[in-house]
Amino acid sequence: MYTEHEDTSGMLNEEQLAIQQAKMYAEDLSKLYESEKSKRALLELTNTELLIKKEQLEQEMNERKLAESKIREQAMLIDIAKEAIIVCDLDGKVIFWNKGAERIYGFGQDEIIGYDYKLFGTNDYADVFPEAKRTVVKSGEWQGQSRHTRRDKREIDVDSNWTLMLDDNNKPKSILILNSDITEKKKAEAKEFRSQRTEILGQLAGGIAHDLNNILNPIMMATYLLKMTTKDEHGLDLLSKIDSNVTRAADLVKQVLTFARGAEGKQTILQAKHLIKDLAQMIETTFPKSIFLKTNLPTDLNIVRGDPTQLHQVLLNLSINARDAMPNGGDLTIKAKNTTIDKTLSSKFPGSKPGSYIQISVSDTGTGISIENQKKIFDPFFTSKEIGKGTGLGLSIVETIVKNHRGFIDLVSEEGQGTCFKIYIPATIGNVDIQVESQLPVPLGHGELILVADDEAAVREITCESLKAHGYKTISASDGFEAHNLYSKNISKIDILLIDLLMPVMDGAAAIKAITKLNPNVEIIVISGQSKGRATIKKLGLDEDRFLQKPFTIEELLIALDNILHKDQQR
C-alpha cells in the first residue's frame, strides 16, 4: 500500500508541477501580450508625436520662408526707394548704404562702408553734424536741410530725417538716416518766390508808373501847344529841351511798365539789323573812346515781329552793361545771324520752341560774371554795380521783353574772361513787306464833339485844350458816373468818348458798359497809365487800336481820333 501511495503522490506532484508550469506560461504569455500591447501603444504614440513634430517643422519652415520673402521684399523696397537710406554708427561711420544713396551721391556701397558721413557735407555742414548728433541722441530724432557734395563735386540740397536705433538693452546703437534730394524742389521754390516777388514789385512799380504818366502827359501836351505859339528862338530851344527830357522820362516809365506788367508794346514786322546799326551810331558817339565797337551783320538776316522800341532797349541795356564791365576799355562786339533751334537746345529754355530764329549776341572783354551772380543776374533790383550806378532793373527788363517776343536768352560768362549774352527771337519766314511810315501832316478835327473823362484835372484840361487847338470841340467829366450822365444828356451830339480806366465813383470799364447800353455803336478810345489797359479793352470787346498808353503825344491822339472818325475819308 505504501508503494501505491507513493505512486499517487508522485502523480499529484507532476500534475501540480504541470499546472504551475501552465500558470507560469500563461503569466509569461500575459506579460508578453502586455509588453506587445505597450509596444504598440508606444509605437502609436511615437508616430503621433512624429506627425505633430513634422507639422510643426513644416509650419516653422513655411514661416521662415515667408519671413525670408518679406526680408527680400523689404530689401528690394529699400533699394528701389528714391531716398538715400543710410545707417551710421555713433561715430558717424557708414555701416549701411542702399541703392538710393548710390543714385543720389554717386558712390557704391563697397567703396563707402566705413566712410565718415559728415564728409559729404559742404563747409557749413561741419557745424550742422555735431548739433544734429546731439539732438538725435537726446530726443531720438532730428530733421533738417543741408547742402551735400556728390562724387562728381556737384552740390545738392538734401532734406534729412534721423532716427536713433537702440540695442537690446535700450542703449544707443546707431543712427538711421533718410535723405531726399530736394535740389530741383528748392529751385522750383526759388523760382516761385522770385515770381511772387516780381509780381509784388510789379504792382508797386505799376502804381508809381501810373502816377508818373498822369504827371508827364500834360507836360508833353503843354510843351507841344507852347511850341505852336512861341516864335522866340531861345524859347523854342528851351521847349525842345523840355520835350526831349519829358520823352526820356516817358521812355523810362515805359521800361518800368514793361517790368511791372510785361507790356507787349506795339509789335510789327522789322529788320533787326537796322536797329543794330542805329544803336552802333549812338554807341560810337556816346561811349568812351576806349571802348572799341565791332559789328557783324549778314545781308540776308531774317526779319522778326517785334516792338522796335523794346528791342532797341534790350540791345542798349546789354551794351551799357558791357561798357560798365570794361572800366579800362575793351572790345564790345554785336553780331547777328540766322539760326535753327532744335529740340535739344529748346529743352534747356522753358517756354521756347524749336524752329527758325535770329541770334543777336552782345559780348565784351570785361570782368565777367561769377557763377553765384549768374544765378540771380535777372532778378529785379539785383546789381553788382556800386551804389548809385545801377538800379538792378536793366537785365530784368531785358528778360521780360525777350520773353514777350517769344524768345529766350543764353548767358556765357567767366570771371576775368568777359561776358556774352545771346538773344534768340523767332524769325518770320516768307515774303513780308516792311512798311515804312511816311511823315504826314497832323490830322485835324472838323468840329466833332469829344467827351473827355479823366479824374486827373491837369490831364483833362490840357487834353481839352490840345483838341480845341486842332479843330475839335470838347466837354469833360472827372469820373465815370459824371461821364455817363453827360453822355446820356448829349447822346446825339457826342461823336466819340475819350475815357480813362482808373477813376473814382465809377471806373472807366463800368462807365463804358453803362454807356454802350445807351448806345451800342458808341465810338470809344480808352486811355490809361497802366499797361493792363490792353487786357481790359479786350475784355470789353474793343479793338487794340482803341487804346492809348499814357503818356501819349498829341500827334498820337490826333491820329487815333482820325483813324476812327475819318476812316472813310482820304487824307
C-alpha positions in Angstrom: 0.0 0.0 0.0 2.9 2.1 0.8 4.1 1.6 -2.7 0.7 2.6 -4.3 0.6 5.7 -2.1 4.0 6.7 -3.3 2.9 6.3 -6.8 -0.2 8.5 -6.3 1.7 11.2 -4.6 4.2 11.3 -7.4 1.4 11.8 -9.9 0.0 14.6 -7.9 3.3 16.4 -7.8 3.6 16.0 -11.5 0.1 17.5 -12.1 0.8 20.3 -9.7 4.0 21.0 -11.4 2.3 20.9 -14.8 -0.4 23.3 -13.5 2.2 25.6 -12.1 4.2 25.5 -15.3 1.0 26.2 -17.2 0.2 29.1 -14.9 3.8 30.4 -15.4 3.4 30.0 -19.1 0.1 31.8 -19.0 1.7 34.6 -16.9 4.5 34.8 -19.4 2.1 35.0 -22.2 0.1 37.6 -20.4 3.3 39.6 -19.8 4.3 39.2 -23.3 0.9 40.3 -24.5 1.0 43.3 -22.2 4.5 44.1 -23.5 3.5 43.9 -27.1 0.4 46.0 -26.3 2.7 48.6 -24.6 5.0 48.5 -27.6 2.1 49.0 -30.0 0.8 51.8 -27.8 4.3 53.3 -27.6 4.7 53.0 -31.4 1.3 54.6 -32.0 2.3 57.5 -29.5 5.7 57.9 -31.2 4.0 58.1 -34.7 1.6 60.7 -33.4 4.4 62.8 -31.9 6.4 62.5 -35.1 3.4 63.7 -37.1 3.0 66.6 -34.8 6.7 67.4 -34.9 6.6 67.1 -38.7 3.7 69.5 -38.9 5.5 71.9 -36.5 8.7 71.7 -38.6 6.7 72.3 -41.8 5.0 75.3 -40.2 8.3 76.7 -39.0 9.8 76.2 -42.5 6.9 78.0 -44.1 7.1 80.8 -41.6 10.9 81.1 -42.2 10.3 81.1 -45.9 7.7 83.8 -45.5 10.0 85.8 -43.2 12.8 85.5 -45.7 10.5 86.5 -48.5 9.4 89.6 -46.5 13.0 90.4 -45.8 13.9 90.1 -49.5 10.9 92.3 -50.4 11.9 94.9 -47.8 15.5 94.8 -49.0 14.1 95.3 -52.6 11.9 98.2 -51.4 14.9 99.7 -49.6 16.9 99.5 -52.8 14.3 100.8 -55.2 13.4 103.7 -52.8 14.4 107.1 -54.3 15.6 108.3 -50.9 19.0 107.5 -49.6 18.7 105.1 -46.6 21.9 105.2 -44.6 22.9 103.7 -41.2 25.8 105.1 -39.3 27.4 104.1 -36.0 27.6 106.7 -33.2 30.9 107.9 -34.6 29.4 108.8 -37.9 30.9 105.9 -39.9 28.6 104.4 -42.6 27.6 100.8 -41.9 24.7 100.5 -44.4 24.2 102.2 -47.8 21.2 101.5 -50.1 20.9 101.8 -53.9 19.0 105.2 -53.4 22.1 106.5 -51.7 24.2 105.3 -54.6 22.0 107.2 -57.1 21.9 110.4 -55.1 25.6 110.6 -54.1 27.3 108.6 -56.9 29.2 106.2 -54.5 28.8 102.4 -54.5 28.2 100.5 -51.3 31.5 98.7 -51.4 33.5 101.9 -51.5 31.5 103.8 -48.9 31.2 101.4 -45.9 33.3 102.9 -43.1 33.3 106.3 -44.7 32.8 109.3 -42.4 29.3 110.5 -43.2 29.9 114.2 -42.2 32.4 114.5 -45.1 29.5 114.5 -47.5 28.5 118.0 -46.3 29.8 121.3 -47.6 31.9 123.6 -45.4 29.0 124.8 -43.3 28.0 121.2 -42.5 30.8 120.9 -40.0 28.6 122.9 -37.6 25.4 121.1 -38.6 26.5 117.5 -38.0 27.5 117.8 -34.2 24.3 119.6 -33.4 22.2 117.0 -35.3 24.0 114.2 -33.5 23.4 115.7 -30.1 19.7 116.3 -30.9 19.1 112.7 -32.1 20.9 111.2 -29.1 18.9 113.4 -26.7 15.4 113.3 -28.3 15.6 110.2 -30.6 15.2 112.1 -33.9 16.3 115.1 -35.9 15.1 116.8 -39.1 16.9 119.4 -41.2 18.2 120.6 -44.5 21.7 121.0 -45.7 24.0 121.0 -48.7 25.9 117.9 -49.6 28.6 117.1 -52.3 28.2 114.3 -54.8 31.1 112.2 -56.2 31.2 114.5 -59.2 31.7 117.5 -56.9 28.2 118.8 -57.7 26.4 120.3 -54.7 22.9 119.2 -53.9 20.2 120.2 -51.4 19.3 117.4 -49.0 16.3 117.0 -46.6 17.4 114.7 -43.8 15.4 112.7 -41.2 17.5 111.0 -38.5 16.2 108.3 -36.1 18.2 106.8 -33.1 18.4 103.0 -33.2 18.7 101.2 -29.8 20.2 97.8 -28.9 18.5 95.0 -26.7 19.4 97.0 -23.6 17.8 100.2 -24.9 21.1 101.8 -25.3 22.0 104.0 -28.4 23.5 101.7 -31.1 23.3 103.5 -34.4 21.6 106.3 -36.4 19.1 105.6 -39.3 19.3 108.4 -41.8 16.7 109.1 -44.6 18.0 111.7 -47.1 16.0 113.1 -50.0 17.5 115.1 -52.9 15.4 118.3 -52.9 17.7 120.3 -55.3 15.0 120.7 -58.0 12.3 121.3 -55.5 14.4 124.2 -54.0 15.0 125.6 -57.5 11.2 125.5 -58.2 10.5 127.2 -54.8 13.1 129.8 -55.6 11.6 130.4 -59.0 8.1 130.7 -57.4 9.4 133.1 -54.8 11.1 135.1 -57.5 7.8 135.2 -59.5 5.8 136.3 -56.4 8.4 138.9 -55.5 8.4 140.2 -59.1 4.6 140.3 -59.1 4.6 142.4 -55.8 7.3 144.7 -57.1 5.4 144.9 -60.4 2.3 146.1 -58.6 4.2 148.7 -56.8 6.1 149.8 -59.9 2.9 149.8 -61.9 1.2 152.1 -59.4 4.1 154.5 -59.5 4.3 154.4 -63.3 0.5 155.2 -63.5 1.0 158.3 -61.3 4.1 159.4 -63.3 2.2 159.0 -66.6 -0.5 161.3 -65.4 2.2 163.9 -64.5 4.1 163.5 -67.7 1.1 163.6 -70.1 0.0 167.2 -69.5 3.7 168.3 -69.7 4.1 166.7 -73.1 0.9 168.2 -74.4 1.5 171.7 -72.9 5.0 171.7 -74.4 3.6 170.9 -77.8 1.0 173.7 -77.5 3.6 176.2 -76.4 5.9 175.3 -79.4 2.9 176.1 -81.7 2.6 179.6 -80.3 6.2 180.5 -79.5 8.2 182.4 -82.1 11.3 183.2 -80.0 14.3 181.0 -80.9 15.6 180.8 -77.4 12.1 179.9 -76.1 11.7 177.2 -78.7 15.1 175.8 -77.8 14.1 175.6 -74.1 10.8 174.0 -75.0 12.7 171.4 -77.2 14.9 170.5 -74.3 11.8 170.1 -72.0 10.2 168.0 -74.7 13.3 165.8 -75.1 13.7 165.2 -71.3 10.0 164.5 -70.9 10.2 162.0 -73.7 13.2 160.4 -72.0 11.2 160.2 -68.7 8.2 158.7 -70.6 10.5 156.0 -72.1 11.8 155.3 -68.6 8.2 154.9 -67.3 7.5 152.5 -70.2 10.5 150.4 -69.1 9.1 150.3 -65.6 5.7 149.2 -67.0 7.4 146.6 -69.1 9.0 145.2 -66.0 5.8 145.6 -63.9 3.3 144.0 -66.2 5.2 142.6 -69.1 3.7 145.1 -71.5 3.8 143.7 -75.0 4.0 147.0 -76.8 3.2 147.5 -80.5 4.8 144.7 -82.4 5.3 144.9 -86.1 7.5 143.4 -88.8 11.0 144.8 -88.6 14.6 144.2 -89.7 16.8 143.8 -86.6 20.0 144.9 -88.4 18.6 148.4 -88.8 18.1 148.6 -85.0 21.7 147.4 -84.5 23.0 150.0 -87.0 21.2 152.8 -85.2 22.5 151.6 -81.9 26.0 151.4 -83.2 25.9 155.0 -84.2 24.8 156.0 -80.8 27.5 153.9 -79.1 30.2 155.4 -81.2 29.2 158.9 -80.3 28.4 158.4 -76.6 30.6 155.6 -75.3 34.2 156.2 -74.1 36.8 156.1 -76.9 38.5 153.2 -75.0 35.5 151.0 -76.0 36.1 149.5 -79.5 32.8 148.6 -81.2 32.7 145.7 -83.6 29.6 144.6 -85.6 28.9 141.6 -87.8 25.6 141.8 -89.7 24.7 139.4 -92.5 22.9 140.8 -95.5 20.3 138.0 -95.5 19.3 138.4 -91.8 15.7 137.2 -91.4 13.0 139.6 -90.3 11.2 139.3 -87.0 8.0 140.5 -85.5 8.6 142.8 -82.5 8.4 146.2 -80.9 11.4 148.2 -82.2 11.5 150.5 -79.1 11.6 147.5 -76.8 14.2 145.6 -78.8 16.3 148.7 -79.0 16.0 148.9 -75.2 17.2 145.3 -74.9 20.3 146.0 -77.0 21.0 149.3 -75.3 20.8 147.8 -71.8 23.2 144.9 -72.7 25.6 147.4 -74.3 25.6 149.7 -71.3 26.3 146.7 -69.1 29.2 145.7 -71.4 30.6 149.2 -71.2 30.4 149.2 -67.4 32.2 145.8 -67.3 35.2 147.4 -69.1 36.2 150.5 -67.0 39.6 150.4 -68.6 38.3 149.9 -72.1 38.0 146.8 -74.3 36.1 145.3 -77.2 32.3 145.4 -77.5 31.0 143.1 -80.2 27.5 142.9 -81.6 26.7 140.1 -84.0 23.6 138.8 -85.6 22.9 135.6 -87.6 20.1 133.3 -88.7 19.9 130.0 -86.8 17.7 127.0 -86.2 16.9 125.8 -82.7 16.5 122.0 -82.3 14.6 120.2 -79.6 17.8 119.6 -77.5 18.6 123.3 -77.2 14.9 124.3 -76.9 14.5 121.9 -73.9 17.1 123.9 -72.0 15.0 127.0 -72.1 11.4 126.6 -70.8 8.8 128.1 -73.0 10.9 128.1 -76.1 10.0 126.1 -79.2 12.2 124.5 -82.0 12.3 126.5 -85.2 13.9 129.4 -87.1 15.4 132.2 -85.0 17.7 135.1 -85.3 20.5 135.2 -82.8 21.8 138.6 -81.6 24.9 138.4 -79.4 26.4 141.2 -77.3 29.8 140.3 -75.9 32.6 142.1 -74.1 36.1 141.5 -72.9 35.3 142.8 -69.4 35.4 141.5 -65.8 32.9 138.6 -66.4 30.2 137.4 -64.1 30.7 135.0 -61.2 28.8 131.7 -61.2 27.0 132.8 -58.0 25.9 136.1 -59.6 24.8 134.3 -62.8 22.1 132.6 -60.8 20.4 135.9 -59.9 21.5 138.2 -62.7 18.0 138.5 -64.0 16.4 139.1 -60.6 14.7 142.6 -60.3 16.8 145.1 -58.4 19.9 142.8 -58.2 23.0 144.7 -59.3 26.7 144.1 -58.8 27.5 147.7 -59.5 28.4 150.4 -57.0 25.6 152.2 -55.2 24.2 154.9 -57.4 25.5 153.3 -60.6 22.8 150.7 -61.3 19.1 150.1 -60.5 19.1 146.4 -61.0 16.2 146.6 -63.4 18.2 146.5 -66.7 18.5 142.8 -67.2 15.1 142.1 -65.6 13.6 144.3 -68.2 15.7 142.6 -70.9 14.4 139.2 -69.9 10.8 140.4 -69.8 11.0 141.9 -73.2 12.6 138.9 -74.8 10.0 136.6 -73.3 7.3 138.8 -74.6 8.8 138.4 -78.1 8.6 134.5 -77.6 12.4 134.4 -77.4 15.0 133.4 -74.8 18.4 134.4 -73.5 21.6 132.4 -73.2 24.4 133.7 -71.0 28.1 132.6 -71.2 30.5 134.3 -68.8 33.6 133.6 -66.9 35.3 135.8 -64.3 38.1 137.8 -65.9 37.2 136.5 -69.4 34.3 138.6 -70.4 30.6 138.0 -71.0 28.3 137.1 -73.9 24.6 137.5 -73.9 22.8 135.6 -76.8 19.3 136.8 -77.6 17.1 134.5 -79.7 14.0 135.9 -81.4 11.7 133.8 -83.6 12.2 134.7 -87.3 9.4 135.5 -89.7 9.9 133.4 -92.8 8.4 134.4 -96.2 7.9 137.4 -98.3 6.7 140.2 -96.0 6.6 143.8 -96.9 8.1 146.1 -94.3 6.0 149.2 -94.3 7.9 152.5 -93.8 5.9 155.2 -92.2 6.0 158.5 -94.1 5.8 161.9 -92.4 2.2 163.1 -92.8 0.8 166.3 -91.5 -1.0 166.1 -88.2 -4.7 165.3 -88.9 -7.2 167.9 -87.7 -10.7 167.7 -86.5 -13.8 169.1 -88.2 -15.7 170.3 -85.2 -16.6 166.9 -83.8 -17.6 166.8 -80.1 -15.4 164.7 -77.8 -16.3 163.7 -74.2 -13.0 163.6 -72.3 -13.3 161.7 -69.0 -10.3 161.7 -66.6 -10.0 162.2 -62.9 -6.7 164.0 -63.2 -7.6 167.7 -63.7 -4.3 168.5 -65.4 -4.6 165.7 -67.9 -8.3 166.5 -68.6 -7.7 170.3 -69.1 -4.6 170.1 -71.3 -6.2 167.3 -73.4 -9.3 169.5 -74.0 -7.0 172.5 -74.8 -5.0 170.5 -77.3 -8.1 169.0 -79.0 -9.7 172.5 -79.3 -6.4 173.8 -80.9 -6.7 171.1 -83.6 -10.3 171.5 -84.7 -12.4 169.6 -82.1 -15.0 170.6 -79.5 -14.9 169.1 -76.0 -16.9 168.5 -72.8 -15.3 166.9 -69.8 -16.1 164.7 -66.8 -14.0 163.9 -63.7 -15.3 160.3 -63.1 -17.3 157.6 -64.8 -20.6 158.5 -63.2 -20.4 162.1 -64.5 -19.3 160.8 -67.9 -22.4 158.5 -68.1 -24.7 161.4 -67.1 -23.1 163.8 -69.7 -23.3 161.2 -72.4 -27.0 160.4 -71.7 -27.8 164.1 -71.9 -25.8 164.7 -75.1 -26.1 161.3 -76.8 -26.9 162.7 -80.2 -24.1 165.3 -80.1 -21.1 163.4 -78.8 -19.1 161.8 -81.6 -16.5 159.9 -79.5 -15.7 159.1 -75.9 -12.1 159.5 -74.7 -12.1 157.9 -71.2 -9.5 156.9 -68.6 -9.8 153.5 -66.9 -8.8 154.3 -63.4 -11.3 156.8 -61.9 -13.3 157.2 -58.6 -17.0 156.7 -58.1 -17.4 154.6 -61.3 -14.3 153.4 -63.1 -13.8 153.6 -66.9 -14.7 150.0 -67.6 -18.0 150.3 -65.7 -18.8 153.6 -67.4 -18.1 152.1 -70.8 -20.5 149.2 -70.1 -23.2 151.6 -69.0 -22.8 154.0 -71.9 -22.8 151.1 -74.5 -26.2 150.1 -73.1 -27.4 153.6 -74.1 -25.7 153.4 -77.5 -24.2 150.1 -78.6 -22.5 151.9 -81.5 -20.7 154.5 -79.4 -17.1 155.3 -80.6 -14.6 154.9 -77.8 -10.8 155.5 -77.2 -9.5 154.2 -73.8 -6.5 155.9 -72.2 -4.6 154.6 -69.2 -1.4 154.9 -67.3 -1.4 151.2 -66.6 -0.3 148.5 -69.1 -3.2 146.2 -68.1 -5.4 148.6 -70.1 -4.8 146.5 -73.2 -6.2 143.4 -71.4 -9.1 145.4 -70.2 -10.2 146.6 -73.6 -10.1 143.1 -74.9 -12.5 142.1 -72.1 -14.7 145.0 -73.2 -14.7 143.7 -76.7 -12.8 146.7 -78.1 -10.0 146.5 -80.7 -6.4 147.2 -79.7 -6.3 150.4 -81.8 -8.9 151.8 -79.4 -6.2 152.0 -76.6 -3.7 154.8 -75.9 -1.0 154.2 -73.3 -0.1 157.3 -71.2 1.9 159.3 -71.6 0.9 159.8 -75.3 1.7 162.7 -77.6 -0.9 165.0 -79.1 0.1 163.6 -82.5 -0.7 160.0 -81.3 -4.1 161.2 -80.0 -5.0 163.1 -83.2 -4.0 160.1 -85.4 -6.1 157.7 -83.2 -9.1 160.0 -83.5 -8.7 160.5 -87.2 -8.5 156.7 -87.8 -11.9 156.3 -86.1 -13.8 159.4 -87.1 -12.4 159.9 -90.6 -11.7 156.3 -91.6 -13.8 156.6 -94.8 -12.1 159.8 -95.9 -8.8 160.2 -97.8 -6.3 162.3 -96.0 
